[in-house]
Amino acid sequence: MKSNESRLWPPLFVAWLIALLATAGALFLGEVMGMVPCVLCWYQRIAMFPLVLVLGLGLLDNDRRCLRYAWPLAGVGWTLAAYHCLVFYGWVAEGLVPCGKGGSCADAELQVAGLVPIPLLSLLAFSGVVLLLVLAGKREKEHE
């Protein structure tokens, strides 16, 4: 493993781990707990699930190009999660809420253990991935 690639490995591994845990959590809530995902949850899943594969394959092959493919997914997912938090906390006008079929984006049942809102968990997961991608990108530029 080249020194540049070995410096990228820790932040990419942690980003992959966050994506894996978020994916497992989303699947657990939907399939085991029977919580019906709202429209915004589906869109966030579309952004999070591929991150597990993109970052995982990048780690296996020591391929720094995975950053190029992970950025759009993480950025779009973070934006959707931030918007979902605004919807959940009622800061978005009712006419702009995209829910129609499935669960409601602002439903009070979107909380884990009645304490932490699922949209906030998603925002934290995407924030962690984005920050780790920034760190990996800085490490890559330092050793070019």
N, C-alpha and C positions, 0 to 999 in steps of 0.2 A: 504494500500500500504506500503510495507516495505521501510525502509529508502534508501536502495541500489537502489531499483526500482524507487523511487521518484527522486533520483539524476540522473538517466538515462533518465527520461522522457523529460526534456527540450531539450537536444541536439537531441534526437531521434525525437521529435516533429518538430523541425526546419528542420532536415534532411528530414522528411516526407513532410513537407510543400514545400521545395525546389523541391523534386521529383514530387510532385503534380503539382506545377506551371510549371515545365519543361515539364511534360507530357501534360498538358493543352495547353501550348504554341506550342508544336510540333503538336498536333492535330489541333489547330487553323490554324497554317501555312499551314498544308497539306490539311485539309478538307474545311476550310473557304476561305483561301487566294489562294488555288489551287496550291501551290508550291509543285512540285514533289520532294520527298526526294531522295537523291543519295544513293548509296550502303552503304557508311559509316554512313549516317544518319539513315538508317534502322537498322544497327547493334547497334548504340547508343540507338535507341528506344527500341531494344530488351533488353538492359541492364537497361534502365531507367524505363520503364513502370512497371516491376515487383517490383521495389523498393517501389512504392506507396503501393502495397499490403503487401509486407514483413514488411516494417516499420509500416504501419498502423495497421496490425494485432498484431505486437509486442507491439504497444502502447495500443491497446484495451485490450490485455490480460496481460499487464505488463510483457511480456516475453522477457528477455534479450537475449534469444537465437536468436532473430531476427538479432542481430549483426553478428552472424556466417553466416547467409544466405545473409545478405546485403553486406558484404565485397567483395565476388567475383564479384557480379554485379557491385558495385561501382568501383572496381579496373579495371575490364575489360572495363567498360564504360569510365573511365578516360583515359585509354591508347588509346582507339579508338578516343576519342575527341582530345587528344593531337596530334595524328597522323593526324587527319582530319585538325587541324589547320596548321600543317606543309604542308599538301597538298594544303590547301587554299592559304597560303602565298607563294607557289612556292618553298619551300625548299626540296621537294621530287622530285626525277627524274620522268619524265613523264611515264616511263615504270613501275613504282611502284604504279601508281595511279589505284585503283581498279574499277573505274567507267566504266561501259559498258552500262547498261540499266538504265533508270531513269534519274534523273538530274545529272549534273556534280558536282563532289566533289570540284572543284576549280572555280565554276561559280560565277561571280560577283553578280548575283542576290541572292546569299545566304546571304543577309544582311537585317537586320531589319531596316526599315526607312532609308535605304541607308547609315547607319553609322556603325552598329555593326554586324560583321559577325556571322551567326548562329553557325558555329563551335566553335567560341570563347564563345558564350553564353552556349553552351553545356559543354565546358571545365570548365567554371566557376561554372555551376550547379553541375557537378560531383566533382569538387574540394571542393565545399561547403559540399556536402554529405560526402566525404571522411574525411574532417577535423572534421566534427561533429561526425562521427563514431569513429575517434581517440579519441576525447574528451569523448565520452560515454564509450569507452573501458578503458580509464584511470580512469574514475569515478568508473567503475565496479571493477577494480583491487584494488583501494584504500579501498574499503569496503568489500573485500572478507574475 
